[in-house]
């Protein structure tokens, strides 16, 4: 579910007209890393 939210947020960031082109990939990468960390933590908690 966290992964789905991350995928939904990424397109919204790319459509942000105020974001500089060079900062868009950095934001997407940051959101992806945070989502991946949250997913790994939740998976470890379930185990």
PDB file of N, CA, C and O in Angstrom:
ATOM      1  N   UNK A   1       0.839  -1.200   0.000  1.00  0.00           N
ATOM      2  CA  UNK A   1       0.000   0.000   0.000  1.00  0.00           C
ATOM      3  C   UNK A   1       0.874   1.249   0.000  1.00  0.00           C
ATOM      4  O   UNK A   1       0.541   2.259  -0.621  1.00  0.00           O
ATOM      5  N   UNK A   2       1.998   1.161   0.709  1.00  0.00           N
ATOM      6  CA  UNK A   2       2.925   2.289   0.706  1.00  0.00           C
ATOM      7  C   UNK A   2       3.504   2.482  -0.694  1.00  0.00           C
ATOM      8  O   UNK A   2       3.695   3.610  -1.150  1.00  0.00           O
ATOM      9  N   UNK A   3       3.776   1.374  -1.363  1.00  0.00           N
ATOM     10  CA  UNK A   3       4.331   1.454  -2.710  1.00  0.00           C
ATOM     11  C   UNK A   3       3.334   2.127  -3.650  1.00  0.00           C
ATOM     12  O   UNK A   3       3.718   2.925  -4.505  1.00  0.00           O
ATOM     13  N   UNK A   4       2.050   1.801  -3.486  1.00  0.00           N
ATOM     14  CA  UNK A   4       1.021   2.397  -4.332  1.00  0.00           C
ATOM     15  C   UNK A   4       0.967   3.905  -4.094  1.00  0.00           C
ATOM     16  O   UNK A   4       0.829   4.683  -5.038  1.00  0.00           O
ATOM     17  N   UNK A   5       1.077   4.311  -2.836  1.00  0.00           N
ATOM     18  CA  UNK A   5       1.049   5.739  -2.527  1.00  0.00           C
ATOM     19  C   UNK A   5       2.251   6.448  -3.148  1.00  0.00           C
ATOM     20  O   UNK A   5       2.127   7.559  -3.663  1.00  0.00           O
ATOM     21  N   UNK A   6       3.410   5.800  -3.097  1.00  0.00           N
ATOM     22  CA  UNK A   6       4.610   6.397  -3.685  1.00  0.00           C
ATOM     23  C   UNK A   6       4.459   6.582  -5.183  1.00  0.00           C
ATOM     24  O   UNK A   6       4.870   7.602  -5.736  1.00  0.00           O
ATOM     25  N   UNK A   7       3.866   5.589  -5.838  1.00  0.00           N
ATOM     26  CA  UNK A   7       3.673   5.679  -7.277  1.00  0.00           C
ATOM     27  C   UNK A   7       2.664   6.772  -7.612  1.00  0.00           C
ATOM     28  O   UNK A   7       2.747   7.381  -8.679  1.00  0.00           O
ATOM     29  N   UNK A   8       1.719   7.026  -6.721  1.00  0.00           N
ATOM     30  CA  UNK A   8       0.715   8.058  -6.971  1.00  0.00           C
ATOM     31  C   UNK A   8       1.305   9.450  -6.751  1.00  0.00           C
ATOM     32  O   UNK A   8       0.899  10.414  -7.399  1.00  0.00           O
ATOM     33  N   UNK A   9       2.274   9.545  -5.825  1.00  0.00           N
ATOM     34  CA  UNK A   9       2.872  10.850  -5.526  1.00  0.00           C
ATOM     35  C   UNK A   9       3.854  11.272  -6.620  1.00  0.00           C
ATOM     36  O   UNK A   9       3.931  12.454  -6.959  1.00  0.00           O
ATOM     37  N   UNK A  10       4.596  10.327  -7.169  1.00  0.00           N
ATOM     38  CA  UNK A  10       5.623  10.655  -8.155  1.00  0.00           C
ATOM     39  C   UNK A  10       5.071  11.431  -9.346  1.00  0.00           C
ATOM     40  O   UNK A  10       5.656  12.452  -9.706  1.00  0.00           O
ATOM     41  N   UNK A  11       3.972  11.003  -9.982  1.00  0.00           N
ATOM     42  CA  UNK A  11       3.451  11.772 -11.110  1.00  0.00           C
ATOM     43  C   UNK A  11       3.040  13.190 -10.710  1.00  0.00           C
ATOM     44  O   UNK A  11       3.197  14.123 -11.497  1.00  0.00           O
ATOM     45  N   UNK A  12       2.521  13.354  -9.504  1.00  0.00           N
ATOM     46  CA  UNK A  12       2.109  14.686  -9.050  1.00  0.00           C
ATOM     47  C   UNK A  12       3.330  15.603  -8.952  1.00  0.00           C
ATOM     48  O   UNK A  12       3.248  16.790  -9.267  1.00  0.00           O
ATOM     49  N   UNK A  13       4.454  15.051  -8.516  1.00  0.00           N
ATOM     50  CA  UNK A  13       5.674  15.855  -8.397  1.00  0.00           C
ATOM     51  C   UNK A  13       6.172  16.257  -9.778  1.00  0.00           C
ATOM     52  O   UNK A  13       6.623  17.387  -9.968  1.00  0.00           O
ATOM     53  N   UNK A  14       6.094  15.349 -10.742  1.00  0.00           N
ATOM     54  CA  UNK A  14       6.598  15.647 -12.082  1.00  0.00           C
ATOM     55  C   UNK A  14       5.728  16.708 -12.752  1.00  0.00           C
ATOM     56  O   UNK A  14       6.206  17.429 -13.628  1.00  0.00           O
ATOM     57  N   UNK A  15       4.459  16.815 -12.356  1.00  0.00           N
ATOM     58  CA  UNK A  15       3.571  17.793 -12.970  1.00  0.00           C
ATOM     59  C   UNK A  15       3.660  19.156 -12.287  1.00  0.00           C
ATOM     60  O   UNK A  15       3.006  20.105 -12.719  1.00  0.00           O
ATOM     61  N   UNK A  16       4.458  19.264 -11.230  1.00  0.00           N
ATOM     62  CA  UNK A  16       4.553  20.528 -10.501  1.00  0.00           C
ATOM     63  C   UNK A  16       5.262  21.569 -11.363  1.00  0.00           C
ATOM     64  O   UNK A  16       6.454  21.422 -11.629  1.00  0.00           O
ATOM     65  N   UNK A  17       4.566  22.617 -11.807  1.00  0.00           N
ATOM     66  CA  UNK A  17       5.182  23.615 -12.694  1.00  0.00           C
ATOM     67  C   UNK A  17       6.238  24.454 -11.990  1.00  0.00           C
ATOM     68  O   UNK A  17       7.103  25.037 -12.645  1.00  0.00           O
ATOM     69  N   UNK A  18       6.179  24.523 -10.657  1.00  0.00           N
ATOM     70  CA  UNK A  18       7.131  25.349  -9.911  1.00  0.00           C
ATOM     71  C   UNK A  18       8.458  24.628  -9.693  1.00  0.00           C
ATOM     72  O   UNK A  18       9.462  25.255  -9.357  1.00  0.00           O
ATOM     73  N   UNK A  19       8.459  23.306  -9.886  1.00  0.00           N
ATOM     74  CA  UNK A  19       9.675  22.542  -9.652  1.00  0.00           C
ATOM     75  C   UNK A  19      10.658  22.732 -10.814  1.00  0.00           C
ATOM     76  O   UNK A  19      10.268  22.707 -11.981  1.00  0.00           O
ATOM     77  N   UNK A  20      11.917  22.919 -10.480  1.00  0.00           N
ATOM     78  CA  UNK A  20      12.933  23.036 -11.531  1.00  0.00           C
ATOM     79  C   UNK A  20      13.170  21.663 -12.153  1.00  0.00           C
ATOM     80  O   UNK A  20      13.086  20.655 -11.452  1.00  0.00           O
ATOM     81  N   UNK A  21      13.463  21.598 -13.451  1.00  0.00           N
ATOM     82  CA  UNK A  21      13.679  20.312 -14.121  1.00  0.00           C
ATOM     83  C   UNK A  21      14.772  19.483 -13.440  1.00  0.00           C
ATOM     84  O   UNK A  21      14.677  18.257 -13.381  1.00  0.00           O
ATOM     85  N   UNK A  22      15.797  20.147 -12.933  1.00  0.00           N
ATOM     86  CA  UNK A  22      16.907  19.407 -12.333  1.00  0.00           C
ATOM     87  C   UNK A  22      16.527  18.857 -10.963  1.00  0.00           C
ATOM     88  O   UNK A  22      17.143  17.903 -10.488  1.00  0.00           O
ATOM     89  N   UNK A  23      15.519  19.448 -10.324  1.00  0.00           N
ATOM     90  CA  UNK A  23      15.152  19.007  -8.979  1.00  0.00           C
ATOM     91  C   UNK A  23      14.093  17.916  -9.005  1.00  0.00           C
ATOM     92  O   UNK A  23      13.872  17.243  -7.998  1.00  0.00           O
ATOM     93  N   UNK A  24      13.439  17.735 -10.140  1.00  0.00           N
ATOM     94  CA  UNK A  24      12.369  16.731 -10.212  1.00  0.00           C
ATOM     95  C   UNK A  24      12.910  15.312  -9.999  1.00  0.00           C
ATOM     96  O   UNK A  24      12.348  14.585  -9.179  1.00  0.00           O
ATOM     97  N   UNK A  25      13.968  14.881 -10.693  1.00  0.00           N
ATOM     98  CA  UNK A  25      14.483  13.526 -10.469  1.00  0.00           C
ATOM     99  C   UNK A  25      14.926  13.320  -9.025  1.00  0.00           C
ATOM    100  O   UNK A  25      14.752  12.234  -8.473  1.00  0.00           O
ATOM    101  N   UNK A  26      15.492  14.346  -8.413  1.00  0.00           N
ATOM    102  CA  UNK A  26      15.942  14.221  -7.031  1.00  0.00           C
ATOM    103  C   UNK A  26      14.758  14.000  -6.104  1.00  0.00           C
ATOM    104  O   UNK A  26      14.836  13.203  -5.169  1.00  0.00           O
ATOM    105  N   UNK A  27      13.663  14.703  -6.361  1.00  0.00           N
ATOM    106  CA  UNK A  27      12.475  14.545  -5.512  1.00  0.00           C
ATOM    107  C   UNK A  27      11.884  13.152  -5.688  1.00  0.00           C
ATOM    108  O   UNK A  27      11.503  12.510  -4.710  1.00  0.00           O
ATOM    109  N   UNK A  28      11.808  12.685  -6.926  1.00  0.00           N
ATOM    110  CA  UNK A  28      11.243  11.350  -7.178  1.00  0.00           C
ATOM    111  C   UNK A  28      12.112  10.295  -6.506  1.00  0.00           C
ATOM    112  O   UNK A  28      11.596   9.359  -5.896  1.00  0.00           O
ATOM    113  N   UNK A  29      13.433  10.445  -6.618  1.00  0.00           N
ATOM    114  CA  UNK A  29      14.339   9.480  -5.993  1.00  0.00           C
ATOM    115  C   UNK A  29      14.170   9.496  -4.479  1.00  0.00           C
ATOM    116  O   UNK A  29      14.159   8.444  -3.839  1.00  0.00           O
ATOM    117  N   UNK A  30      14.038  10.705  -3.901  1.00  0.00           N
ATOM    118  CA  UNK A  30      13.870  10.816  -2.459  1.00  0.00           C
ATOM    119  C   UNK A  30      12.589  10.126  -2.020  1.00  0.00           C
ATOM    120  O   UNK A  30      12.592   9.369  -1.049  1.00  0.00           O
ATOM    121  N   UNK A  31      11.490  10.383  -2.733  1.00  0.00           N
ATOM    122  CA  UNK A  31      10.218   9.760  -2.375  1.00  0.00           C
ATOM    123  C   UNK A  31      10.301   8.247  -2.516  1.00  0.00           C
ATOM    124  O   UNK A  31       9.752   7.512  -1.696  1.00  0.00           O
ATOM    125  N   UNK A  32      10.996   7.776  -3.567  1.00  0.00           N
ATOM    126  CA  UNK A  32      11.117   6.327  -3.794  1.00  0.00           C
ATOM    127  C   UNK A  32      11.925   5.684  -2.673  1.00  0.00           C
ATOM    128  O   UNK A  32      11.565   4.615  -2.180  1.00  0.00           O
ATOM    129  N   UNK A  33      13.015   6.332  -2.270  1.00  0.00           N
ATOM    130  CA  UNK A  33      13.854   5.785  -1.206  1.00  0.00           C
ATOM    131  C   UNK A  33      13.078   5.743   0.107  1.00  0.00           C
ATOM    132  O   UNK A  33      13.145   4.753   0.836  1.00  0.00           O
ATOM    133  N   UNK A  34      12.342   6.808   0.411  1.00  0.00           N
ATOM    134  CA  UNK A  34      11.570   6.829   1.655  1.00  0.00           C
ATOM    135  C   UNK A  34      10.514   5.731   1.645  1.00  0.00           C
ATOM    136  O   UNK A  34      10.312   5.051   2.651  1.00  0.00           O
ATOM    137  N   UNK A  35       9.841   5.558   0.512  1.00  0.00           N
ATOM    138  CA  UNK A  35       8.813   4.512   0.408  1.00  0.00           C
ATOM    139  C   UNK A  35       9.452   3.132   0.556  1.00  0.00           C
ATOM    140  O   UNK A  35       8.890   2.247   1.201  1.00  0.00           O
ATOM    141  N   UNK A  36      10.628   2.957  -0.043  1.00  0.00           N
ATOM    142  CA  UNK A  36      11.302   1.657   0.043  1.00  0.00           C
ATOM    143  C   UNK A  36      11.716   1.363   1.485  1.00  0.00           C
ATOM    144  O   UNK A  36      11.599   0.230   1.953  1.00  0.00           O
ATOM    145  N   UNK A  37      12.203   2.396   2.186  1.00  0.00           N
ATOM    146  CA  UNK A  37      12.613   2.196   3.579  1.00  0.00           C
ATOM    147  C   UNK A  37      11.407   1.866   4.442  1.00  0.00           C
ATOM    148  O   UNK A  37      11.471   0.973   5.287  1.00  0.00           O
ATOM    149  N   UNK A  38      10.311   2.580   4.235  1.00  0.00           N
ATOM    150  CA  UNK A  38       9.102   2.310   5.023  1.00  0.00           C
ATOM    151  C   UNK A  38       8.606   0.896   4.759  1.00  0.00           C
ATOM    152  O   UNK A  38       8.178   0.198   5.678  1.00  0.00           O
ATOM    153  N   UNK A  39       8.666   0.476   3.489  1.00  0.00           N
ATOM    154  CA  UNK A  39       8.205  -0.873   3.142  1.00  0.00           C
ATOM    155  C   UNK A  39       9.109  -1.920   3.800  1.00  0.00           C
ATOM    156  O   UNK A  39       8.608  -2.906   4.340  1.00  0.00           O
ATOM    157  N   UNK A  40      10.410  -1.725   3.764  1.00  0.00           N
ATOM    158  CA  UNK A  40      11.326  -2.703   4.341  1.00  0.00           C
ATOM    159  C   UNK A  40      11.138  -2.772   5.853  1.00  0.00           C
ATOM    160  O   UNK A  40      11.212  -3.853   6.437  1.00  0.00           O
ATOM    161  N   UNK A  41      10.897  -1.637   6.486  1.00  0.00           N
ATOM    162  CA  UNK A  41      10.691  -1.630   7.936  1.00  0.00           C
ATOM    163  C   UNK A  41       9.405  -2.358   8.289  1.00  0.00           C
ATOM    164  O   UNK A  41       9.372  -3.132   9.245  1.00  0.00           O
ATOM    165  N   UNK A  42       8.352  -2.119   7.528  1.00  0.00           N
ATOM    166  CA  UNK A  42       7.072  -2.787   7.803  1.00  0.00           C
ATOM    167  C   UNK A  42       7.194  -4.288   7.565  1.00  0.00           C
ATOM    168  O   UNK A  42       6.617  -5.085   8.305  1.00  0.00           O
ATOM    169  N   UNK A  43       7.947  -4.678   6.528  1.00  0.00           N
ATOM    170  CA  UNK A  43       8.140  -6.108   6.256  1.00  0.00           C
ATOM    171  C   UNK A  43       8.921  -6.768   7.403  1.00  0.00           C
ATOM    172  O   UNK A  43       8.601  -7.883   7.815  1.00  0.00           O
ATOM    173  N   UNK A  44       9.928  -6.085   7.904  1.00  0.00           N
ATOM    174  CA  UNK A  44      10.715  -6.637   9.001  1.00  0.00           C
ATOM    175  C   UNK A  44       9.875  -6.718  10.271  1.00  0.00           C
ATOM    176  O   UNK A  44      10.032  -7.651  11.057  1.00  0.00           O
ATOM    177  N   UNK A  45       8.996  -5.763  10.476  1.00  0.00           N
ATOM    178  CA  UNK A  45       8.148  -5.764  11.669  1.00  0.00           C
ATOM    179  C   UNK A  45       7.174  -6.942  11.624  1.00  0.00           C
ATOM    180  O   UNK A  45       6.887  -7.553  12.653  1.00  0.00           O
ATOM    181  N   UNK A  46       6.669  -7.258  10.431  1.00  0.00           N
ATOM    182  CA  UNK A  46       5.732  -8.376  10.302  1.00  0.00           C
ATOM    183  C   UNK A  46       6.432  -9.702  10.567  1.00  0.00           C
ATOM    184  O   UNK A  46       5.826 -10.627  11.109  1.00  0.00           O
ATOM    185  N   UNK A  47       7.695  -9.801  10.193  1.00  0.00           N
ATOM    186  CA  UNK A  47       8.437 -11.039  10.415  1.00  0.00           C
ATOM    187  C   UNK A  47       8.806 -11.115  11.893  1.00  0.00           C
ATOM    188  O   UNK A  47       9.440 -12.079  12.322  1.00  0.00           O
TER     189      UNK A  47
END
